[in-house]
């Protein structure tokens, strides 16, 4: 048996002992595990003062959260190819054969610029056309 309730009237949780709990509700082990499984699958456990906890869909991300996530992904994608730009420049400056062709180098530079331009896309941040990395 597991108990859902609050000790301070504000923060709810699961407890093995009902002593000292307010707004307490008994849950079977199966009910508790179903809540845990739902949470693992992306649902939110919502506690209620007048009933057992339930599973709900999390709220949709805000525009600011979507923009932050997109910028983070963009920055990561730029970082993922930066080494190729640096390698090409170093090899070229040393006068040794480059691993990437000049054409591929230019394509990579354009890819990075396209990533930097993502915040200016008309659909940003909800609908983004992500560029494809050159081979």
N, C-alpha and C positions, 0 to 999 in steps of 0.2 A: 504494500500500500504506500502511495506517495501522496503528499498533501500540497496543494497550491494555495498560497495565501501571502499575507504580508505581516511583518513584525512591526513596521513603523507607520502603516497606513498609507504609504506612498509607493514603496518598492516591492513588487511582487516576485515570487520565486517558487521553486519546488523544494520541499522539505521532507525529511523522513519522519519527523516528529511534529505533531500538531500543537504541542504545548507552546503557549505564548503567541500563537498566530491569530490574526484578525482576518475576517472575510475568508475563512478556510473552507476548502472543498476537497473531499477525498477523490483521488484518482486511482483507478486500477493500474497495475503495471502495464497492461496493454494500452490504456489510454495515454499514459505517460510516454511510452515508447512511440506511439503514433504521433504525438506532438514532437518528440525529438526527431523522428524520421522526417516529418514534414519540414521542420526547421532545416535539417540537412539538405533537403531538396529545394531550399530557397524560400520557403514560406516563413511568415513571422508568427510567433506565439503572442497572442494578445490575451492579457489577463483582464478579468472582469470582476468588479466588486460584488456583483450579484449573480455570478454563475461561474461555471468551469471555464478554464482557458480554451481558446479556439485558435485554429490556424487561419491566417489571412494572407492575401498577396501583399508584398511590401509596396509602399507607395512608389509611384513612378518617379524617376530621378528628375530633379529640377533642371531648368535650362543651364544654370550655373554648374551643376554637377556634370551634365553632359559635356559642357565646354571644357571643364577641367579634365575629364576622362579623355576626351579627344586630343587635347594638347599633350597630355601625358603619353598617349599612344604615339602621337606624331614625334615627340621628342625621342622616344625609344626607337622608333624606326629610323630617325636621322642618325642616332648613335650607332645603330646596327651597321650602317654603311660608311660611317666616317673613316674607319680604318682603311677602306679601299681608296678613298680620296687621298688620304695621307700617304699610303703606300705608293700610289701612282706618282704623286708629286715628288716623293723622295727618290724613287727610281729615276724619274725624268731628270731631276736636279743632279743626280750622280752620273747621269749619262749612261746608265745601264738599261738593258731591255726591260720594258714595262710588262707586268703580268696582264693588265687590262689594256685593250687597244685605246687609242685616243677617242674613237667613237664611243666606246663603252664608258670611258671616263666622262665624256660630255653628257651621256645619257644619265649617268649617276648624279652628276651635278644638277641636271634638270629635274630628276626625281626628288632630290633634296629641296630644290626650289618649289616644286609642286607641293611637297609636304609643308613647307613654310607658308604657302599661300592658302592652306586649308581653312584657316579662320575667316578668310574673305569669300569663301564659297557662299552662294545664296542660301543653301540649305543648312549651313552650320548653325548649331551643333547637332541637330537631330538627324539630318540626312547628308552624309558626307560621301563624296566620291573619292575613295582612297586610290592613289596612284599605284601602279604596279612596278615593283623593283626590277631594274634591268638584270639580265642574266650575267 
